[in-house]
């Protein structure tokens, strides 16, 4: 197919007629800046083919604001050696005319011819959309959609398929895909995508287990029911047999016999009881007599004991009485010793008092002497103190005043020195005989003088000079000097001294006198702390003491009356204390003996009385007879006891021989047996009732009927299940075969496409491979050993691959004799220069077989395509001319 | 002239698992209908009594409704009925019989022979020597005591038993509940009425199996009859007449379709059956698509018309002809698949292949219908 020219009028921006002609066979680069009308031309070609001339949705074709326009397109092209011309106008003038080699078609017929030729569809209503575009959708690439090839291939599917079918010898199935779809859908009703049962099939399978379980439960219950029926038969048989035999009657008879036997044993046991009691009473009497006898024997022993006690007491009394004389003598000796020691102690005390008084008198006399000496010394000191105090009073002067004086003196001296320094000095040396008077004074012939104030100098025969010393300072100094001299005079007068030296002297004398007063005061204080008066009172006290001692000594007995060699008072006290202790001990012993004697005497009297009383009682006549009677009674009772014992033993032997415990066990055993037999029978009766009642209930349920129904349902379910399974298997097989065959066919279709694809891909990437999948889509991409899907490539690479794929499809269509026109609107703008070069080679190669219209706004990129670039701007300009 | 009706094996309460619910309950209901017809026949033929030789009930634990319906169905004949427990309804300690009595379902004119011994029908002068099963299975000949049982003189002496006559029935029949073949002679019976074998069968001049009055399986051994027995006087040979009682007729056909006319023949027969038929069809051979369509139509018609139609086509191959294939318009790879399935019908998964082929053919036909309505 070769497009010769495109002519538009009243079409979008082309309000005036515009003609694009002179298109060549191979590649045609049509350039122009943005808005120059490239896309409008592409739209015009698309509208000419895709939009029905009657379409109401062609509004966008109208020039802006021109509601009366009738957008018109005229296309001229060659195909299969025939000339085709299409004239189509929209909106205000809806027309479509197609002339093929002179034959004219119009309206829808013309449109269908075109659709058939190029392989696309018209929409049922509304604007034409991507899904209607078919093969042109694949080969006419819109701006910016070159990479999206999947949808384009899908939309082109049927047209491609039928176009390609002619290439392979096999005839593809008509409606085969629909069939596969139906089979898959029907299978999907039975099985999930994973092959698991679903829907009714799944439900049936799920129901089988509960159904089977219900059936099993029913079967179990029926078994149970039948077992119970068998049990009923067995129990009923046993019941009737036992009911006839009544085995417990015989057992009850044996029981009655055993009970009779036991009653006999019980009467024997009663007799034994009586015997037992009689024996016990005899034994009790014997024991009583025995106790009496023991009492008699005890009485005898007691008499002996009392006699012995009587003797012992008498002996003890005698012993105590014997020791009385010794104790008395010892007491008297102790008393005499004590009195002696007491006298010695008194005399020793007197002696010691006398000696103490003598000592005291001596000491007092000595102290009196000392006091007198101290008094005379103190008087001397007192005198000296008086003198010193006098001296102090005489040299009284203030230290502060002296200090003041010193300061004034110093200031005066300083001022004087200063006045002399600034005073006017007059030195002179008079010639002999000359006389000068200065002030009132006549000056010697040689000397110097300082002038402090205006002074008149009169030189005899010469005249008078008044010399006035200059400056304020001298005058002020002079005033100060006068003030200070005045102050000094006042201070000296106050102090009563002639000058500063006298004042200083007076101050030294005052300080020395004060030190003496201080020292004397301290001496006096140490000598008589209490003052002189205290010394007098001390001597009075000592004299009083001496008088008291004297009087006391006089009162004492004279020394001659005292014994010679007296011990010291302390020793005498010790001796007296020892004697006193000894006396106390002797007194205590004597008193204790006194008490012992009294007790022994008491004991003896008691023992004697008891012994005598008992002896009288035991030896009485009545008592002797009682003892004899007791012995005879005792003998009789012991005989009776032996007799009773014998009878009892005999009775016990008789009872033991009858084996009461065995008889009792018999009674128990037989009684229990009879009860058990009857109870077992009652149990059977009860079980029969229960079994009948239970079976009655169970029977009413119609268990076997239920089982029949349940089984029927289960089997029906299973049959249905099998049918569904068979159907699922059949559908699976069918689907498998259909897809398998389709696959094989697709593979045969893939081969030529793959071949063309490889042709281009290797130009771009020498070692790469782009595989065609079962949907005839470019899919797996392999490069440098790495594999991925085309969709995973970069945008630029995908655009290049998309274009390559489209070219491959075009080659395939060409081989199938289909028209191929390739339109690229600003393609490959995302390619780098290296890739773009490769793509140019590819495009140039494709252009050898197909007409390619390449619209671009970058004409510089496409200068090397071996063809003249058609400049839209230039064309438009020419059209205006 | 004493005359009675001999029947057996009513099998009330049986379920028919192989059929769908609808047919199953109709067939179960038909068994009550059979009792009503027996009563009617007894009246029509002036019978003195109806003797039922065991297996009145199919199971012990049937519902109360079953029991009542059974006895209600006898109401048409007011004369005595003697019912004997068989192996399915043995007279156990607790049985369908004790229950029937407990719920007061047994009419006065129905005698239950629950114990071995004689049931006397004085009015009819018939002594029925009964050998009921009191256990589910027994290995003793329960009719042995008949030899020593005496009955009033000048009364008819009729034995009633349920079991297998020794050495007469097929080997595979259960060997339990044996009955001596010469019992009628040894016990001097006028007639021995037997049950257990579901088909009509004569053992000797005086010994018969009546079979079940209403067929319940496809085994073709003459089910669906009752025996009208007339004995002119005690000791005389009985006159036995088979009366048909079946409501439904069970047919099982095994057909091999080889030549074209086979299918025509089959379809003709299929159309000619009486409406009360229960049909089971097993097909083998091969069939063209066109004939397959005819067969399907015929079966569909039969299903609507007859009581029950079941069929097994799993061994019938689909053999589409050139015409068939052209008609299917299976082009391209679909045609391939069709061909492959056709050959696979005789392979390992023949069944699946056959089903798949049928599905495919149907889909293609539907597609064709859509295209060219």
Interface residues (C-beta under 8 A of the other chain):
Chain A: X170 X171 X172 X173 X174 X175 X176 X178 X179 X182 X183 X186 X222 X225 X226 X228 X229 X230 X232 X233 X236 X691 X692 X695 X696 X698 X699 X700 X701 X702 X703 X704 X705 X708 X709 X711 X712 X713 X715 X716 X726 X727 X729 X730 X731 X733 X734 X737 X738 X741 X742 X744 X745
Chain B: X13 X14 X15 X16 X17 X18 X20 X21 X24 X58 X59 X60 X61 X62 X63 X64 X65 X66 X92 X93 X94 X95 X96 X99 X102 X329 X330 X331 X332 X333 X334 X335 X336 X337 X340 X341 X349 X351 X352 X353 X354 X355 X356 X358 X359 X360 X363 X364 X367
